[in-house]
Amino acid sequence: MIPSLPRSKLSRHAIGGYVVAFFVFLFVPLVVVAVFAFNDANYPAPPWRGFTLDWFLGGGSGRTGLFADGPLVNSVGTSVIVAAWVTMLSVFVGTANAFLLERARFRGKAALSLLMLAPLVIPGVILGISILAFASRLAQFVDDIWGLELDILRPGLPLVVAGQFSYVVSIATLTIAARLKRFDATLEEAAFNLGASRAAVLWTVTLPYLRPALVGAAAISFLMSFENFNTTLMLVGSDPPLTIMMYGRMREGASPVLNAVSLFLMVASALIALVLLRRPTRGAGG
C-alpha cells in the first residue's frame, strides 16, 4: 500500500484494529503469566487471592519458591551451561562456514549450502531421535569391537549439546554469511598491500566488521538453545535442562512457581535484547 494514497475510514479502522488485535494476542498471555506469578493461591489461575512473593522466594503454607527450589535452580544452571557450549560452537563453526560459503570456490558448493539448511526443516523430535539412534549404534559398535564404554554417546548433556548444535549452527552461519556478503574486500587488499599478515587482517579488519553479526548470532544461538525442547527431550539424561524440568512439573500439575520461572525468563530475555539494541549504535561502524 502506498502511504500517499488516500484511504477510506473503514480501511484505517481495519488496519488499526488488526494492529491492536495482534499485540493483544501477543502480549496478553505474557501479562497473565506475569501477574499470576504473584497470586497468593496454589494454582496459576483466577480469581486473584492477593499479592505474594512466595513463588519466587519461598514462604509459608509449604510453598517452595523459584529461588528456594534446588532442582529447578539447578535446571536453569544446566540450561545456561548447555546454551553456552552451543553458542561457542555455533559461532565458531558458523564463522568458518560463512567464510567457506562466501569466499571459497569449489564444485558442489550450492549442494553443500542446501544440505546446511536441512536441519532447519527437519522436525526437532525427528532430529533428536536420529542423533540418539546414531550415537547409540556408534557407542554399541565401539563397545563390541574395542570394549570401550563411551558415556559421551549415551543420553546426557554432551548429546544434548550436539543435538542443539546440529541446527543452531545453520542459523549462525546464515547470520554471519549475510554480513560477510556485504563486506568490501578491497579493505583487506589494502591491508595486505601495507604489509599486514593474513592473521592481522582477519583480526583487525574482517572480524571487527563482522562483530555485530557475531554478537547477533551468539544471542540467537543462546536463546534458541535455552528454550529448545523437542530435540532436548530425545537426548536428555539425568541432568534435565529447564524446559524438560518445566515439562515434568506441568505433568504433575500446574503451579504458580512455573509462572515465576516464565516471568524470570521474560525479564532476562528483555535485558539481553536491550543490551543488543544498544551495542550496534556504539560498535557497528563498518
N, C-alpha and C positions, 0 to 999 in steps of 0.2 A: 504494500500500500504506500502511495506517495503522500508524505505528510502535508504537502502544499495543497492537495486536492480537498475540497470541502466534503465533510462527512455529515450524514444525517444525525439527528439527535438520537435515533434508535441505535445507530451504529456506535456512537460514542458511549452510550449507556451499556451496550452489549460488551464492548471491549473492557470498560471499567468493571462490569460485573464479572467478566471472566478473570480479570487480574485478581479481584478480591476473592473469588471462589478458589483460585489456585493457591493463594497464600493461606487461606483458611484451611484448605486441605493439607497444606504442607506443614503449618506450624501449630494448629490446634492440638493434634495428638501429642506433640512435644510439650506444649504448655500443660496439658492434662497430666502427663507423666511427671513433669517437674513439680506441679502443685501437690499432687498426691504423694510425693516423696516426703512431704511434711505433715501428712494427715495422721492424726492421733487415733488410728484404727489399725486393726490387724489384717486388713485387706486393702488392696490398692484401688478402691472404687468409691463412688459416692455412697452415702452422704458425708459431708465434711464433719469431722468429730473434734476439730481443734488443731492447733499448731503444736508440733513436737519435732525435736531433733533426734529422737530415739533411733530412727532408721539410718542415721549417719554415725552417731556417737555411742549408741547403745543406751540402755536405760532400764527402767523397772519393768514389771509385768513379764519377766522372762524374755524380753526382746534383746536381740543381738544386732547392733547397727553395722553399717558397712565397715567402718574402721576398727570395729571390735571383732569382726568375723575373720578369723585367721585363714581358713581355706579360701574365702573369697578374695582377701587381700593377696594371698599367695598366687591365685589365678591371675590377678592383674599383673603381678610381677612376672609371671610366666609369659603372659601375652607381650609384655614390654621386651623381654629377652628375645622371644621369637621374632617380633617385629624388627628389633634392632639388627639381628642377623640377616633377616630377609632384606632389609633396607640396604645394608652394606653390600651384600652380594649383588642385589639387583642394580644398584647404582654403578658398581664397578664393572660388572659384566655388561650392563646396558650401555655404558660409555664405550666399551670395547666394541660392542655390536654396532653402535652408531657409526663409529669410525670405519668399521668393516663395510657397512652398507652404503655409506656416503662417499668414502674415499677410495675403496678398493675396486678394481675392475677384474672380474673373473667370470667364467662361464657358470651359469646356473644361479646367479645372484638373485634373479627375480623369483625363482622357485624357493630359494632359501628365505627370502623375505616373506613369502606366503606361509611357509612352514613355521616361521617365527610367530605368526599371528594365530596359528592353530589353537594353542592353549586358551585363547580368549573366547573362542566359540564352543569349546568343549565344556559341558556342564561340570561344575565343581565336584559333584559326587562321583561322576564317571572318572574324572581326573584323579581323584583320591583313590578310588578303587584300583585303577590301573597302576598307579605308583606302588600301592600296597602289594598288589599281586606280583609285580615285577621284583620289588625288593625282597618279598618273602621267598620267591623262587630262587633269587640270587643267593640269599642267605642259606637256603637249604642246599644249594649246589656246592657252596664253599664248605659247608659243614660235612657233606657227604664225601667230597674229594680230599680236603685237607684237614678235616676235623676241627675247624675253627668256628667259634660261635661269635658272629658279628652282630652285637646288640644294636649297632648303629642302623642296621637294616630292618630291625623289628619296630613295631609301632612305638612311637615316642617322639620327643622333641626334634631330634635330627631329621626324622622323616617328615615331621610337620613343616620344618623349615624348607626342606627340599620340595615338598608339595606346593607350598605357597610360592616359593621362588620360581617354580616352573612356569607360572603365568604372570606373576608380578613383573618379572624381568622383561616381558614383552612390552608392558606399558611403559616401563622406564626407558626402554630402547626407543620407542616411538617419541616420547617426550624429548629426549636428548637429541635424537636424529633430526627432529623438526627444527631445533635451534641451530644445530650444526649445518643444516642445509642452507641457512641464510648467512653463514659466515663468509667474510671476504677473504679468500685465500691469498690475496696479494699482501695482506698484513704479515702472513707467515713468510712469504717470499722476501719481503723487505727485511725481516729479521734475519733470515738466512744470509742475505747479501751483506748484512752488517757483521757477520761472523758468529752469530748465535748458533749453538748446537741444537740438535733436534729436541733434546730433553728440555733445554732452556726455552725454546719456542713454545713447546707444549705447556710448560709450567707458567710462563709469563704472558703468553699471548692467547693461546687457544682456550685453556681452561678458565681463565678469568671471563672470557666471553661466554663460556658455557655455564658459568656459575648459577645464573637464575634457573636454567633448565635442570641443573644438578640438584639444586635445593628443592625445586618443584617435584622432581622425580623422587627424591628422598621422602618428601612429605606424603606424596601419593602412595608410595610403597609402604611406608609405615602404617598409614591409616587403613589401607586395604588389607594388610597382614593382620592388624589388630582386630578388625571386625570380621575377618573371614570365619565362616562356619562350616560350609559344605565339605570343602577339602579337608579341613582340620578334623572334622568328625570321623572321617575314614582312617586317619593316620595317628590319632592321639593315643598316648599310652597312659601311664599312671599319674602324670602331671598335667591336668587339664588347663588350657588357657581359659580366659574369662568367658568367651562365647559358649564354650562347652559347659563350663560351670553354671552359667545362667540357664542354659537349656535344661540341665539336670534339675536345677532348683524349680524351674517352671513346671516340670513334670510332677514334682512333689506338691505343687500348689503355689499360686501367685502370692507374693509378699511385697509390701512397700519397700523392703530393702533393695529389691530389684529396680524399683523406681529411683532409689537413691543412687544406685550404680549408673543408671541411664543418665541421670542429671549430671553426675560427676564426669561421665564421658562427654556429654554435650558441652560442658564448660571447658574441658580440656581441649576438645576439637576446636571450639571457638577461639581459644587462646592461640592455638597453633596457626589458625587461619589469619588472625590479626598480626602475628609475627611475620607470616609470609607476605601479607599485604604491605607491610612496612619495608621489607627488605629490598624489593625492586627499586623503590624510589631512592635508595641510598647506593645500591651497588650494581645496577643493571646497565651501566653505561657500556655501550658496545653494541 
